[in-house]
Amino acid sequence: MLDMLLFSSDSTSSTASMWSSLIMLVVIIVIFYFLIIRPQRKQEKEEKAMREAIEVGDEVVTNGGIVGIIFSIKDDTVVIETGSDRSKIRVMKWAIAKNLTVHDGDEK
């Protein structure tokens, strides 16, 4: 009988331990979501909106550090005019890192 009581208390202890471990795992996942995943998705959304809002004549910087003025825009490519000799470079839209031109609607 004493063995049954000891086994029963061990079972309750292991069940409580399992629940506390599960709760800690859920808390860690929630923390990762709010500290890492959510801000990254927000930043990606802002970058996509910036790339969709570029216009001919905007001054942009590419991921490679090339600074130029947008000469023409196609579906997924952009032609950038760089330097004083007006050389033109075609780059993918995803390669544009920053739009340096401030528009009337931009308040940031």
GROMACS elastic network, one bead per residue, 0.5 to 0.9 nm:
[ bonds ]
;  ai    aj funct       b0    kb
    1     4     6  0.51304   500
    1     5     6  0.65637   500
    1     6     6  0.88252   500
    2     5     6  0.52024   500
    2     6     6  0.63229   500
    2     7     6  0.86434   500
    3     6     6  0.51185   500
    3     7     6  0.60742   500
    3     8     6  0.84853   500
    4     7     6  0.50713   500
    4     8     6  0.60011   500
    4     9     6  0.86546   500
    5     8     6  0.50606   500
    5     9     6  0.62970   500
    5    10     6  0.86753   500
    6     9     6  0.53034   500
    6    10     6  0.62843   500
    6    11     6  0.86822   500
    7    10     6  0.51033   500
    7    11     6  0.61706   500
    7    12     6  0.87243   500
    8    11     6  0.51042   500
    8    12     6  0.63319   500
    8    13     6  0.86276   500
    9    12     6  0.51067   500
    9    13     6  0.60906   500
    9    14     6  0.86098   500
   10    14     6  0.60986   500
   10    15     6  0.85373   500
   11    14     6  0.51794   500
   11    15     6  0.61447   500
   11    16     6  0.86269   500
   12    15     6  0.51091   500
   12    16     6  0.61953   500
   12    17     6  0.85337   500
   13    16     6  0.51979   500
   13    17     6  0.61216   500
   13    18     6  0.85991   500
   14    18     6  0.60445   500
   14    19     6  0.86251   500
   15    18     6  0.50266   500
   15    19     6  0.62704   500
   15    20     6  0.86535   500
   16    19     6  0.51362   500
   16    20     6  0.61637   500
   16    21     6  0.85821   500
   17    20     6  0.51494   500
   17    21     6  0.61570   500
   17    22     6  0.85930   500
   18    21     6  0.51547   500
   18    22     6  0.61935   500
   18    23     6  0.86640   500
   19    22     6  0.50082   500
   19    23     6  0.61145   500
   19    24     6  0.85803   500
   20    23     6  0.50582   500
   20    24     6  0.61524   500
   20    25     6  0.86192   500
   21    24     6  0.51148   500
   21    25     6  0.62187   500
   21    26     6  0.87298   500
   22    25     6  0.51056   500
   22    26     6  0.63222   500
   22    27     6  0.86850   500
   23    26     6  0.51483   500
   23    27     6  0.61922   500
   23    28     6  0.86838   500
   24    27     6  0.50190   500
   24    28     6  0.61818   500
   24    29     6  0.86646   500
   25    28     6  0.51603   500
   25    29     6  0.62812   500
   25    30     6  0.87122   500
   26    29     6  0.51174   500
   26    30     6  0.62212   500
   26    31     6  0.86516   500
   27    30     6  0.51349   500
   27    31     6  0.61872   500
   27    32     6  0.86769   500
   28    31     6  0.50704   500
   28    32     6  0.61943   500
   28    33     6  0.86041   500
   29    32     6  0.51305   500
   29    33     6  0.61923   500
   29    34     6  0.88187   500
   30    33     6  0.50463   500
   30    34     6  0.63492   500
   30    35     6  0.85930   500
   31    34     6  0.53223   500
   31    35     6  0.59725   500
   31    36     6  0.81617   500
   32    35     6  0.52121   500
   32    36     6  0.54514   500
   32    37     6  0.67166   500
   32    38     6  0.87121   500
   33    36     6  0.56395   500
   33    38     6  0.58325   500
   33    39     6  0.86139   500
   34    37     6  0.64026   500
   34    38     6  0.54617   500
   34    39     6  0.72263   500
   35    38     6  0.68080   500
   35    39     6  0.67808   500
   35    40     6  0.88810   500
   36    39     6  0.58908   500
   36    40     6  0.62550   500
   36    41     6  0.88404   500
   37    40     6  0.52536   500
   37    41     6  0.62517   500
   37    42     6  0.87066   500
   38    41     6  0.52407   500
   38    42     6  0.62337   500
   38    43     6  0.87157   500
   39    42     6  0.50006   500
   39    43     6  0.61451   500
   39    44     6  0.86201   500
   40    43     6  0.51260   500
   40    44     6  0.61992   500
   40    45     6  0.86054   500
   41    44     6  0.50725   500
   41    45     6  0.61273   500
   41    46     6  0.86736   500
   42    45     6  0.51090   500
   42    46     6  0.62950   500
   42    47     6  0.87208   500
   43    46     6  0.51117   500
   43    47     6  0.61968   500
   43    48     6  0.86316   500
   44    47     6  0.51088   500
   44    48     6  0.61646   500
   44    49     6  0.86355   500
   45    48     6  0.51689   500
   45    49     6  0.62491   500
   45    50     6  0.86714   500
   46    49     6  0.51043   500
   46    50     6  0.61733   500
   46    51     6  0.87111   500
   47    50     6  0.50122   500
   47    51     6  0.62363   500
   47    52     6  0.86432   500
   47    94     6  0.89675   500
   47    97     6  0.78251   500
   47    98     6  0.83749   500
   48    51     6  0.51382   500
   48    52     6  0.61945   500
   48    53     6  0.86432   500
   48    94     6  0.82195   500
   49    52     6  0.51029   500
   49    53     6  0.61638   500
   49    54     6  0.89192   500
   50    53     6  0.51699   500
   50    54     6  0.65232   500
   50    98     6  0.79263   500
   50    99     6  0.73237   500
   51    54     6  0.55911   500
   51    93     6  0.66755   500
   51    94     6  0.74082   500
   51    96     6  0.70498   500
   51    97     6  0.84483   500
   51    98     6  0.84736   500
   51    99     6  0.81625   500
   52    55     6  0.86092   500
   52    93     6  0.86508   500
   54    57     6  0.87430   500
   54    58     6  0.66538   500
   54    60     6  0.87455   500
   54    70     6  0.83915   500
   54    73     6  0.86837   500
   54    99     6  0.73336   500
   55    58     6  0.57759   500
   55    70     6  0.71698   500
   55    71     6  0.89418   500
   55    72     6  0.83173   500
   55    73     6  0.76314   500
   56    59     6  0.88479   500
   56    69     6  0.77185   500
   56    70     6  0.50579   500
   56    71     6  0.56567   500
   56    72     6  0.58486   500
   56    73     6  0.69735   500
   57    69     6  0.56675   500
   57    70     6  0.51488   500
   57    71     6  0.64052   500
   57    72     6  0.84800   500
   57   101     6  0.86197   500
   58    68     6  0.83469   500
   58    69     6  0.55196   500
   58    70     6  0.55573   500
   58    71     6  0.85565   500
   58    99     6  0.69684   500
   58   100     6  0.72056   500
   58   101     6  0.53963   500
   58   102     6  0.85301   500
   59    67     6  0.71838   500
   59    68     6  0.55946   500
   59    70     6  0.64226   500
   59    80     6  0.88236   500
   59    98     6  0.87246   500
   59    99     6  0.61187   500
   59   100     6  0.53234   500
   59   101     6  0.54753   500
   60    66     6  0.81627   500
   60    67     6  0.58002   500
   60    68     6  0.56700   500
   60    69     6  0.61667   500
   60    70     6  0.72024   500
   60    80     6  0.83569   500
   60    96     6  0.68667   500
   60    97     6  0.75535   500
   60    98     6  0.56569   500
   60   100     6  0.54701   500
   60   101     6  0.73920   500
   61    64     6  0.79827   500
   61    65     6  0.59037   500
   61    66     6  0.55322   500
   61    68     6  0.66527   500
   61    69     6  0.88386   500
   61    95     6  0.87718   500
   61    96     6  0.60523   500
   61    97     6  0.57535   500
   61    98     6  0.52031   500
   61    99     6  0.65165   500
   61   100     6  0.73819   500
   62    65     6  0.52103   500
   62    66     6  0.52570   500
   62    67     6  0.66589   500
   62    68     6  0.85297   500
   62    91     6  0.84317   500
   62    94     6  0.88368   500
   62    95     6  0.54677   500
   62    98     6  0.68567   500
   63    66     6  0.74747   500
   63    94     6  0.87416   500
   63    95     6  0.53981   500
   63    96     6  0.59489   500
   63    97     6  0.51712   500
   63    98     6  0.83062   500
   64    95     6  0.78256   500
   64    96     6  0.87864   500
   64    97     6  0.86534   500
   65    97     6  0.85743   500
   66    82     6  0.78499   500
   67    80     6  0.83737   500
   67    81     6  0.86475   500
   67    82     6  0.65738   500
   67    83     6  0.83565   500
   68    71     6  0.89264   500
   68    80     6  0.55556   500
   68    81     6  0.53321   500
   68    83     6  0.72886   500
   68    88     6  0.89012   500
   69    79     6  0.85028   500
   69    80     6  0.54037   500
   69    81     6  0.52008   500
   69    82     6  0.66007   500
   70    73     6  0.74535   500
   70    78     6  0.68974   500
   70    79     6  0.59757   500
   70    81     6  0.62137   500
   70    82     6  0.89616   500
   71    78     6  0.75666   500
   71    79     6  0.53713   500
   71    80     6  0.53760   500
   71    81     6  0.59428   500
   71    88     6  0.80329   500
   72    77     6  0.86844   500
   72    78     6  0.59043   500
   72    79     6  0.51807   500
   72    80     6  0.73265   500
   73    76     6  0.79189   500
   73    77     6  0.62907   500
   73    79     6  0.64438   500
   73    93     6  0.87587   500
   74    77     6  0.52557   500
   74    78     6  0.60726   500
   74    79     6  0.83745   500
   74    93     6  0.89844   500
   75    78     6  0.82674   500
   75    93     6  0.84820   500
   76    91     6  0.87387   500
   76    92     6  0.59120   500
   76    93     6  0.54836   500
   76    94     6  0.79940   500
   77    90     6  0.66359   500
   77    91     6  0.56038   500
   77    93     6  0.51986   500
   77    94     6  0.84917   500
   78    89     6  0.82159   500
   78    90     6  0.56150   500
   78    91     6  0.54224   500
   78    92     6  0.60733   500
   78    93     6  0.60257   500
   78    96     6  0.89809   500
   79    88     6  0.63866   500
   79    89     6  0.54927   500
   79    91     6  0.63386   500
   79    92     6  0.87171   500
   80    87     6  0.82739   500
   80    88     6  0.54816   500
   80    89     6  0.51541   500
   80    90     6  0.61814   500
   80    91     6  0.74556   500
   81    86     6  0.56165   500
   81    87     6  0.56461   500
   81    89     6  0.64166   500
   81    90     6  0.88723   500
   82    85     6  0.75624   500
   82    86     6  0.55190   500
   82    87     6  0.55229   500
   82    88     6  0.61931   500
   82    89     6  0.75202   500
   83    86     6  0.54948   500
   83    87     6  0.65833   500
   83    88     6  0.89178   500
   84    87     6  0.79333   500
   91    94     6  0.84037   500
   91    95     6  0.66945   500
   91    96     6  0.81112   500
   92    95     6  0.54516   500
   92    96     6  0.75163   500
   93    96     6  0.57288   500
   94    97     6  0.77544   500
   96    99     6  0.77198   500
   99   102     6  0.79443   500
  102   105     6  0.83238   500
  102   106     6  0.63114   500
  102   107     6  0.84190   500
  103   106     6  0.53262   500
  103   107     6  0.83443   500
  104   107     6  0.76096   500
